[in-house]
Amino acid sequence: MSSEPVIFLQQLSKKYPIYDRSGDKLLELLTLRRRHFHREFWALKDVDLEVRAGTTLGIVGQNGSGKSTLLQVVAGILRQTRGDVRVRGTVAALLELGSGFNPDFTGIENVYMNGAIMGFTKAQMTERLDHILDFADIGDFVHQPVKTYSSGMFMRLAFSVAIHVDPDILLVDEALAVGDMVFQHRCINRINRLRESGKTVLFVTHDLQALTRFCDRAILLDHGQKLEDGTPAQIVQKYQKLIFEREARRAGRGEYWATEEQDATLQVVTTIPYVHNRFGEHGAEILGIILLSADGEVINEMRSGQEVQLVVSSRVHKTLEHPIIGFTLRDRLGVEIMSSNTAYEGVHLPPAAPGDVITVGFGIQVPNMRPASYSISPAIAEGNIWEHTIHDWIDNALIVNLADTGLIYGMMRWPVKASYNVRSGISGT
């Protein structure tokens, strides 16, 4: 990998003027800009970033955080207001729907036009044309104006062009959210091949599983500034914390369901093996989390098919009308495998007063999953499944191992039954 960065951003800032009325811009021009009728909006502010060749960098943040603006500046579509931008190598950009294509040109005409913009001759694009059209697979629509395309057809062609011009740097902005599932899998396969060949990929996405699965590194943007730069797992945790804290301030209250019969066998647990990232509104706190075998023994290893119970205890600090306790299971890369909670499972906890301790047991039959270590993140919230306030969330509080119980291809083994039929020596009629 080259020691020099292929993308270098220093104090990168991008400002837009915001006019409250449509005529204000004209008034400003008539005064030769001696008077201002606009407000300043900084889409990016003092962003420093170095990306080395062969890196797949994920960029996450809420809408309006500056993700797309950053990619457009790197692609050369936008010019920064201030700061230094240096990009080494050819860049192919798959940005928001509509960028880079002329809607009045046919699909084939846009293929040649995009190639020319990137410095390819017509002959060079002709060599690539069959591969581009085969991958896009939009049939005779390639001879129709792009403005007649569906969003999925447009993205098929745009992605196919971007990957077949053999770029040094590929910029992808939420493009894989468009199109059918089969094409999305093909796109991911091709991006993986680009990564394996040493290409640099900048990947804007809201899909946190894609971030942890495909990226080597990630950054978190918020209000145009870079908040964090680290591993995908670290950035996912920071992003989720940011989202939960903001949603908690806006969350409403849901309806309340009837109280369930209590399980008198559950005992309060007060052990939390790991606490390295914790957040919430502090109306309650997780006291402990353990995993028990069917015999009630504390375990940290489980086997496929085994009956286990995950026990979570929480102390309430303020009145909670509709408490919810749940957990999330992730693999070692931070990919979310599954989540569950009391409301989702139909267990509706009664209102809790300050000082109350709620203990919940989740009975689980361990599925046939790939042997590995997995983390469990417990949480207590208030509200309902759709709208709730997180009071305490502990990332990766418990680490458990899944023992090797046989060969598993991929993530898990489904209960598949195979059958066969062999016919031999049958003469034709």
Buried (B, 14 or more C-beta within 10 A) or exposed (E): EEEEBBBBBEEBBBBEEEBEEEEBEEBBEEEEEEEEBBEEEBBBBBBEBBBBBBBBBBBBBBEBBBBBBBBBBBBEBBEBBEBEBEBBEBBBBBBBBEBBBBEEBBBBBBBBBBBEEBEBEEEBBEEBBEEBBEBBEBEEBBEBBBEEBEEEBBBBBBBBBBBBBEBBBBBBBBBBEBBEEEBBEBBBEBBBEBBEEEBBBBBBBBBBBBBBBBBBBBBBBBBBBBBBBBBBBBBBBBBBBBEBEEEBEEBEEBEEBEEEEEEEEBEEBEEBBBEEBBBBBEBBBBBBBBBBBEEEEEBEEBBBEBEBBBBBBBBBBEEBEBBBBBBBBBBEBBBBBEEBBBBEEEBBBBBBEEEBEBBBBBEBEBBBBBBBEBBBBBBBBBBBEEBBBBBBBBBBBBEBBBEEBEEBEEEEBEEEEEEEEEEEEEEEE
